[in-house]
Every structure is written in structure tokens, then in C-alpha cells.
């Protein structure tokens, strides 16, 4: 796929198997980062610094 970044969507079946749905090459994560208190933007910034 030759991507530099991306976000994946997955689901877990009732049998606890992970199923890959798609990859978003833009890598959007804000819709879960802030409401779920993951603060991914801060973690990414620390890694890049």
C-alpha cells in the first residue's frame, strides 16, 4: 500500500476474531481521541519531537 500513515477500522466477532474492514490513508482519529481521552495527538507529537 506504500502509506506513510493511516488509520484502520476493525471489528471483533462474537468468536473474538478481529476482522479488518478498511484503511483510511488520511489517518483521522480525532473523533475518538478527544471524547475517549486517548489524547493521541499529544502522544504523536511527543514521538515526533
mmCIF file of the N, C-alpha and C atoms, coordinates in Angstrom:
data_MODEL
# 
_entry.id   MODEL 
# 
loop_
_atom_site.group_PDB 
_atom_site.id 
_atom_site.type_symbol 
_atom_site.label_atom_id 
_atom_site.label_alt_id 
_atom_site.label_comp_id 
_atom_site.label_asym_id 
_atom_site.label_entity_id 
_atom_site.label_seq_id 
_atom_site.pdbx_PDB_ins_code 
_atom_site.Cartn_x 
_atom_site.Cartn_y 
_atom_site.Cartn_z 
_atom_site.occupancy 
_atom_site.B_iso_or_equiv 
_atom_site.pdbx_formal_charge 
_atom_site.auth_seq_id 
_atom_site.auth_comp_id 
_atom_site.auth_asym_id 
_atom_site.auth_atom_id 
_atom_site.pdbx_PDB_model_num 
ATOM 1   N N  . UNK A 1 1  ? 0.820   -1.190  0.000  1.00 0.00 ? 1  UNK A N  1 
ATOM 2   C CA . UNK A 1 1  ? 0.000   0.000   0.000  1.00 0.00 ? 1  UNK A CA 1 
ATOM 3   C C  . UNK A 1 1  ? 0.864   1.254   0.000  1.00 0.00 ? 1  UNK A C  1 
ATOM 4   N N  . UNK A 1 2  ? 2.099   1.153   0.448  1.00 0.00 ? 2  UNK A N  1 
ATOM 5   C CA . UNK A 1 2  ? 3.042   2.267   0.392  1.00 0.00 ? 2  UNK A CA 1 
ATOM 6   C C  . UNK A 1 2  ? 2.513   3.522   1.081  1.00 0.00 ? 2  UNK A C  1 
ATOM 7   N N  . UNK A 1 3  ? 1.969   3.372   2.281  1.00 0.00 ? 3  UNK A N  1 
ATOM 8   C CA . UNK A 1 3  ? 1.440   4.503   3.050  1.00 0.00 ? 3  UNK A CA 1 
ATOM 9   C C  . UNK A 1 3  ? 2.449   4.959   4.084  1.00 0.00 ? 3  UNK A C  1 
ATOM 10  N N  . UNK A 1 4  ? 2.458   6.255   4.367  1.00 0.00 ? 4  UNK A N  1 
ATOM 11  C CA . UNK A 1 4  ? 3.264   6.781   5.465  1.00 0.00 ? 4  UNK A CA 1 
ATOM 12  C C  . UNK A 1 4  ? 2.489   6.744   6.775  1.00 0.00 ? 4  UNK A C  1 
ATOM 13  N N  . UNK A 1 5  ? 1.172   6.847   6.677  1.00 0.00 ? 5  UNK A N  1 
ATOM 14  C CA . UNK A 1 5  ? 0.316   6.825   7.858  1.00 0.00 ? 5  UNK A CA 1 
ATOM 15  C C  . UNK A 1 5  ? -1.060  6.328   7.457  1.00 0.00 ? 5  UNK A C  1 
ATOM 16  N N  . UNK A 1 6  ? -1.858  6.018   8.436  1.00 0.00 ? 6  UNK A N  1 
ATOM 17  C CA . UNK A 1 6  ? -3.212  5.575   8.157  1.00 0.00 ? 6  UNK A CA 1 
ATOM 18  C C  . UNK A 1 6  ? -3.891  5.095   9.424  1.00 0.00 ? 6  UNK A C  1 
ATOM 19  N N  . UNK A 1 7  ? -5.190  5.040   9.385  1.00 0.00 ? 7  UNK A N  1 
ATOM 20  C CA . UNK A 1 7  ? -5.987  4.511   10.486 1.00 0.00 ? 7  UNK A CA 1 
ATOM 21  C C  . UNK A 1 7  ? -6.804  3.349   9.949  1.00 0.00 ? 7  UNK A C  1 
ATOM 22  N N  . UNK A 1 8  ? -6.862  2.277   10.728 1.00 0.00 ? 8  UNK A N  1 
ATOM 23  C CA . UNK A 1 8  ? -7.607  1.113   10.273 1.00 0.00 ? 8  UNK A CA 1 
ATOM 24  C C  . UNK A 1 8  ? -8.910  0.984   11.059 1.00 0.00 ? 8  UNK A C  1 
ATOM 25  N N  . UNK A 1 9  ? -9.893  0.399   10.411 1.00 0.00 ? 9  UNK A N  1 
ATOM 26  C CA . UNK A 1 9  ? -11.153 0.060   11.059 1.00 0.00 ? 9  UNK A CA 1 
ATOM 27  C C  . UNK A 1 9  ? -11.223 -1.454  11.155 1.00 0.00 ? 9  UNK A C  1 
ATOM 28  N N  . UNK A 1 10 ? -11.545 -1.927  12.357 1.00 0.00 ? 10 UNK A N  1 
ATOM 29  C CA . UNK A 1 10 ? -11.672 -3.359  12.587 1.00 0.00 ? 10 UNK A CA 1 
ATOM 30  C C  . UNK A 1 10 ? -12.902 -3.616  13.438 1.00 0.00 ? 10 UNK A C  1 
ATOM 31  N N  . UNK A 1 11 ? -13.403 -4.841  13.359 1.00 0.00 ? 11 UNK A N  1 
ATOM 32  C CA . UNK A 1 11 ? -14.464 -5.276  14.261 1.00 0.00 ? 11 UNK A CA 1 
ATOM 33  C C  . UNK A 1 11 ? -14.015 -6.571  14.918 1.00 0.00 ? 11 UNK A C  1 
ATOM 34  N N  . UNK A 1 12 ? -14.638 -6.898  16.042 1.00 0.00 ? 12 UNK A N  1 
ATOM 35  C CA . UNK A 1 12 ? -14.375 -8.162  16.719 1.00 0.00 ? 12 UNK A CA 1 
ATOM 36  C C  . UNK A 1 12 ? -15.656 -8.978  16.667 1.00 0.00 ? 12 UNK A C  1 
ATOM 37  N N  . UNK A 1 13 ? -15.545 -10.196 16.170 1.00 0.00 ? 13 UNK A N  1 
ATOM 38  C CA . UNK A 1 13 ? -16.713 -11.065 16.048 1.00 0.00 ? 13 UNK A CA 1 
ATOM 39  C C  . UNK A 1 13 ? -17.065 -11.647 17.417 1.00 0.00 ? 13 UNK A C  1 
ATOM 40  N N  . UNK A 1 14 ? -18.238 -12.229 17.541 1.00 0.00 ? 14 UNK A N  1 
ATOM 41  C CA . UNK A 1 14 ? -18.595 -12.901 18.805 1.00 0.00 ? 14 UNK A CA 1 
ATOM 42  C C  . UNK A 1 14 ? -17.614 -14.026 19.178 1.00 0.00 ? 14 UNK A C  1 
ATOM 43  N N  . UNK A 1 15 ? -16.903 -14.544 18.176 1.00 0.00 ? 15 UNK A N  1 
ATOM 44  C CA . UNK A 1 15 ? -15.891 -15.585 18.432 1.00 0.00 ? 15 UNK A CA 1 
ATOM 45  C C  . UNK A 1 15 ? -14.528 -14.985 18.777 1.00 0.00 ? 15 UNK A C  1 
ATOM 46  N N  . UNK A 1 16 ? -14.498 -13.659 18.990 1.00 0.00 ? 16 UNK A N  1 
ATOM 47  C CA . UNK A 1 16 ? -13.283 -12.909 19.341 1.00 0.00 ? 16 UNK A CA 1 
ATOM 48  C C  . UNK A 1 16 ? -12.233 -12.917 18.240 1.00 0.00 ? 16 UNK A C  1 
ATOM 49  N N  . UNK A 1 17 ? -12.670 -12.960 16.987 1.00 0.00 ? 17 UNK A N  1 
ATOM 50  C CA . UNK A 1 17 ? -11.775 -12.837 15.847 1.00 0.00 ? 17 UNK A CA 1 
ATOM 51  C C  . UNK A 1 17 ? -11.788 -11.391 15.363 1.00 0.00 ? 17 UNK A C  1 
ATOM 52  N N  . UNK A 1 18 ? -10.620 -10.854 15.055 1.00 0.00 ? 18 UNK A N  1 
ATOM 53  C CA . UNK A 1 18 ? -10.508 -9.498  14.538 1.00 0.00 ? 18 UNK A CA 1 
ATOM 54  C C  . UNK A 1 18 ? -10.674 -9.525  13.026 1.00 0.00 ? 18 UNK A C  1 
ATOM 55  N N  . UNK A 1 19 ? -11.526 -8.640  12.507 1.00 0.00 ? 19 UNK A N  1 
ATOM 56  C CA . UNK A 1 19 ? -11.784 -8.569  11.074 1.00 0.00 ? 19 UNK A CA 1 
ATOM 57  C C  . UNK A 1 19 ? -11.426 -7.164  10.590 1.00 0.00 ? 19 UNK A C  1 
ATOM 58  N N  . UNK A 1 20 ? -10.478 -7.109  9.659  1.00 0.00 ? 20 UNK A N  1 
ATOM 59  C CA . UNK A 1 20 ? -10.063 -5.842  9.048  1.00 0.00 ? 20 UNK A CA 1 
ATOM 60  C C  . UNK A 1 20 ? -11.149 -5.356  8.100  1.00 0.00 ? 20 UNK A C  1 
ATOM 61  N N  . UNK A 1 21 ? -11.544 -4.078  8.231  1.00 0.00 ? 21 UNK A N  1 
ATOM 62  C CA . UNK A 1 21 ? -12.562 -3.508  7.351  1.00 0.00 ? 21 UNK A CA 1 
ATOM 63  C C  . UNK A 1 21 ? -11.959 -2.599  6.291  1.00 0.00 ? 21 UNK A C  1 
ATOM 64  N N  . UNK A 1 22 ? -11.116 -1.651  6.715  1.00 0.00 ? 22 UNK A N  1 
ATOM 65  C CA . UNK A 1 22 ? -10.548 -0.700  5.758  1.00 0.00 ? 22 UNK A CA 1 
ATOM 66  C C  . UNK A 1 22 ? -9.390  0.045   6.377  1.00 0.00 ? 22 UNK A C  1 
ATOM 67  N N  . UNK A 1 23 ? -8.629  0.717   5.522  1.00 0.00 ? 23 UNK A N  1 
ATOM 68  C CA . UNK A 1 23 ? -7.599  1.638   5.991  1.00 0.00 ? 23 UNK A CA 1 
ATOM 69  C C  . UNK A 1 23 ? -7.905  3.011   5.420  1.00 0.00 ? 23 UNK A C  1 
ATOM 70  N N  . UNK A 1 24 ? -7.835  4.016   6.291  1.00 0.00 ? 24 UNK A N  1 
ATOM 71  C CA . UNK A 1 24 ? -8.048  5.398   5.884  1.00 0.00 ? 24 UNK A CA 1 
ATOM 72  C C  . UNK A 1 24 ? -6.665  6.041   5.766  1.00 0.00 ? 24 UNK A C  1 
ATOM 73  N N  . UNK A 1 25 ? -6.182  6.311   4.557  1.00 0.00 ? 25 UNK A N  1 
ATOM 74  C CA . UNK A 1 25 ? -4.822  6.837   4.391  1.00 0.00 ? 25 UNK A CA 1 
ATOM 75  C C  . UNK A 1 25 ? -4.618  8.230   4.962  1.00 0.00 ? 25 UNK A C  1 
ATOM 76  N N  . UNK A 1 26 ? -5.693  8.944   5.236  1.00 0.00 ? 26 UNK A N  1 
ATOM 77  C CA . UNK A 1 26 ? -5.560  10.274  5.838  1.00 0.00 ? 26 UNK A CA 1 
ATOM 78  C C  . UNK A 1 26 ? -5.263  10.149  7.325  1.00 0.00 ? 26 UNK A C  1 
ATOM 79  N N  . UNK A 1 27 ? -5.704  9.065   7.941  1.00 0.00 ? 27 UNK A N  1 
ATOM 80  C CA . UNK A 1 27 ? -5.393  8.819   9.341  1.00 0.00 ? 27 UNK A CA 1 
ATOM 81  C C  . UNK A 1 27 ? -6.182  9.665   10.310 1.00 0.00 ? 27 UNK A C  1 
ATOM 82  N N  . UNK A 1 28 ? -7.455  9.796   10.121 1.00 0.00 ? 28 UNK A N  1 
ATOM 83  C CA . UNK A 1 28 ? -8.285  10.591  11.026 1.00 0.00 ? 28 UNK A CA 1 
ATOM 84  C C  . UNK A 1 28 ? -8.528  9.824   12.319 1.00 0.00 ? 28 UNK A C  1 
ATOM 85  N N  . UNK A 1 29 ? -8.332  10.486  13.449 1.00 0.00 ? 29 UNK A N  1 
ATOM 86  C CA . UNK A 1 29 ? -8.522  9.828   14.735 1.00 0.00 ? 29 UNK A CA 1 
ATOM 87  C C  . UNK A 1 29 ? -9.164  10.737  15.774 1.00 0.00 ? 29 UNK A C  1 
ATOM 88  N N  . UNK A 1 30 ? -9.426  11.993  15.415 1.00 0.00 ? 30 UNK A N  1 
ATOM 89  C CA . UNK A 1 30 ? -9.910  12.956  16.403 1.00 0.00 ? 30 UNK A CA 1 
ATOM 90  C C  . UNK A 1 30 ? -11.271 12.594  16.976 1.00 0.00 ? 30 UNK A C  1 
ATOM 91  N N  . UNK A 1 31 ? -12.111 11.900  16.204 1.00 0.00 ? 31 UNK A N  1 
ATOM 92  C CA . UNK A 1 31 ? -13.454 11.585  16.677 1.00 0.00 ? 31 UNK A CA 1 
ATOM 93  C C  . UNK A 1 31 ? -13.442 10.594  17.836 1.00 0.00 ? 31 UNK A C  1 
ATOM 94  N N  . UNK A 1 32 ? -12.327 9.901   18.065 1.00 0.00 ? 32 UNK A N  1 
ATOM 95  C CA . UNK A 1 32 ? -12.215 9.041   19.246 1.00 0.00 ? 32 UNK A CA 1 
ATOM 96  C C  . UNK A 1 32 ? -11.164 9.548   20.224 1.00 0.00 ? 32 UNK A C  1 
ATOM 97  N N  . UNK A 1 33 ? -10.195 10.300  19.748 1.00 0.00 ? 33 UNK A N  1 
ATOM 98  C CA . UNK A 1 33 ? -9.103  10.744  20.605 1.00 0.00 ? 33 UNK A CA 1 
ATOM 99  C C  . UNK A 1 33 ? -9.588  11.642  21.737 1.00 0.00 ? 33 UNK A C  1 
ATOM 100 N N  . UNK A 1 34 ? -10.364 12.639  21.414 1.00 0.00 ? 34 UNK A N  1 
ATOM 101 C CA . UNK A 1 34 ? -10.813 13.591  22.433 1.00 0.00 ? 34 UNK A CA 1 
ATOM 102 C C  . UNK A 1 34 ? -11.939 13.020  23.302 1.00 0.00 ? 34 UNK A C  1 
ATOM 103 N N  . UNK A 1 35 ? -13.030 12.507  22.718 1.00 0.00 ? 35 UNK A N  1 
ATOM 104 C CA . UNK A 1 35 ? -14.117 12.004  23.567 1.00 0.00 ? 35 UNK A CA 1 
ATOM 105 C C  . UNK A 1 35 ? -13.705 10.835  24.464 1.00 0.00 ? 35 UNK A C  1 
ATOM 106 N N  . UNK A 1 36 ? -12.761 10.019  24.009 1.00 0.00 ? 36 UNK A N  1 
ATOM 107 C CA . UNK A 1 36 ? -12.352 8.842   24.787 1.00 0.00 ? 36 UNK A CA 1 
ATOM 108 C C  . UNK A 1 36 ? -11.119 9.106   25.652 1.00 0.00 ? 36 UNK A C  1 
ATOM 109 N N  . UNK A 1 37 ? -10.633 10.339  25.655 1.00 0.00 ? 37 UNK A N  1 
ATOM 110 C CA . UNK A 1 37 ? -9.464  10.744  26.443 1.00 0.00 ? 37 UNK A CA 1 
ATOM 111 C C  . UNK A 1 37 ? -8.197  9.969   26.091 1.00 0.00 ? 37 UNK A C  1 
ATOM 112 N N  . UNK A 1 38 ? -8.041  9.610   24.813 1.00 0.00 ? 38 UNK A N  1 
ATOM 113 C CA . UNK A 1 38 ? -6.822  8.948   24.374 1.00 0.00 ? 38 UNK A CA 1 
ATOM 114 C C  . UNK A 1 38 ? -5.685  9.942   24.168 1.00 0.00 ? 38 UNK A C  1 
ATOM 115 N N  . UNK A 1 39 ? -6.018  11.164  23.800 1.00 0.00 ? 39 UNK A N  1 
ATOM 116 C CA . UNK A 1 39 ? -5.037  12.236  23.555 1.00 0.00 ? 39 UNK A CA 1 
ATOM 117 C C  . UNK A 1 39 ? -3.941  11.782  22.587 1.00 0.00 ? 39 UNK A C  1 
ATOM 118 N N  . UNK A 1 40 ? -4.378  11.146  21.495 1.00 0.00 ? 40 UNK A N  1 
ATOM 119 C CA . UNK A 1 40 ? -3.427  10.627  20.517 1.00 0.00 ? 40 UNK A CA 1 
ATOM 120 C C  . UNK A 1 40 ? -2.570  11.715  19.906 1.00 0.00 ? 40 UNK A C  1 
ATOM 121 N N  . UNK A 1 41 ? -3.119  12.907  19.721 1.00 0.00 ? 41 UNK A N  1 
ATOM 122 C CA . UNK A 1 41 ? -2.337  13.999  19.135 1.00 0.00 ? 41 UNK A CA 1 
ATOM 123 C C  . UNK A 1 41 ? -1.133  14.330  20.010 1.00 0.00 ? 41 UNK A C  1 
ATOM 124 N N  . UNK A 1 42 ? -1.282  14.285  21.327 1.00 0.00 ? 42 UNK A N  1 
ATOM 125 C CA . UNK A 1 42 ? -0.161  14.562  22.227 1.00 0.00 ? 42 UNK A CA 1 
ATOM 126 C C  . UNK A 1 42 ? 0.874   13.460  22.153 1.00 0.00 ? 42 UNK A C  1 
ATOM 127 N N  . UNK A 1 43 ? 0.435   12.223  22.086 1.00 0.00 ? 43 UNK A N  1 
ATOM 128 C CA . UNK A 1 43 ? 1.368   11.100  22.016 1.00 0.00 ? 43 UNK A CA 1 
ATOM 129 C C  . UNK A 1 43 ? 2.151   11.117  20.719 1.00 0.00 ? 43 UNK A C  1 
ATOM 130 N N  . UNK A 1 44 ? 1.481   11.428  19.628 1.00 0.00 ? 44 UNK A N  1 
ATOM 131 C CA . UNK A 1 44 ? 2.162   11.511  18.339 1.00 0.00 ? 44 UNK A CA 1 
ATOM 132 C C  . UNK A 1 44 ? 3.167   12.656  18.335 1.00 0.00 ? 44 UNK A C  1 
ATOM 133 N N  . UNK A 1 45 ? 2.783   13.798  18.892 1.00 0.00 ? 45 UNK A N  1 
ATOM 134 C CA . UNK A 1 45 ? 3.687   14.948  18.949 1.00 0.00 ? 45 UNK A CA 1 
ATOM 135 C C  . UNK A 1 45 ? 4.935   14.626  19.758 1.00 0.00 ? 45 UNK A C  1 
ATOM 136 N N  . UNK A 1 46 ? 4.780   13.925  20.886 1.00 0.00 ? 46 UNK A N  1 
ATOM 137 C CA . UNK A 1 46 ? 5.946   13.550  21.709 1.00 0.00 ? 46 UNK A CA 1 
ATOM 138 C C  . UNK A 1 46 ? 6.897   12.639  20.947 1.00 0.00 ? 46 UNK A C  1 
ATOM 139 N N  . UNK A 1 47 ? 6.344   11.713  20.163 1.00 0.00 ? 47 UNK A N  1 
ATOM 140 C CA . UNK A 1 47 ? 7.182   10.816  19.375 1.00 0.00 ? 47 UNK A CA 1 
ATOM 141 C C  . UNK A 1 47 ? 7.939   11.594  18.296 1.00 0.00 ? 47 UNK A C  1 
ATOM 142 N N  . UNK A 1 48 ? 7.246   12.538  17.666 1.00 0.00 ? 48 UNK A N  1 
ATOM 143 C CA . UNK A 1 48 ? 7.872   13.306  16.588 1.00 0.00 ? 48 UNK A CA 1 
ATOM 144 C C  . UNK A 1 48 ? 8.909   14.298  17.089 1.00 0.00 ? 48 UNK A C  1 
ATOM 145 N N  . UNK A 1 49 ? 8.752   14.779  18.293 1.00 0.00 ? 49 UNK A N  1 
ATOM 146 C CA . UNK A 1 49 ? 9.717   15.729  18.862 1.00 0.00 ? 49 UNK A CA 1 
ATOM 147 C C  . UNK A 1 49 ? 11.004  14.992  19.181 1.00 0.00 ? 49 UNK A C  1 
# 
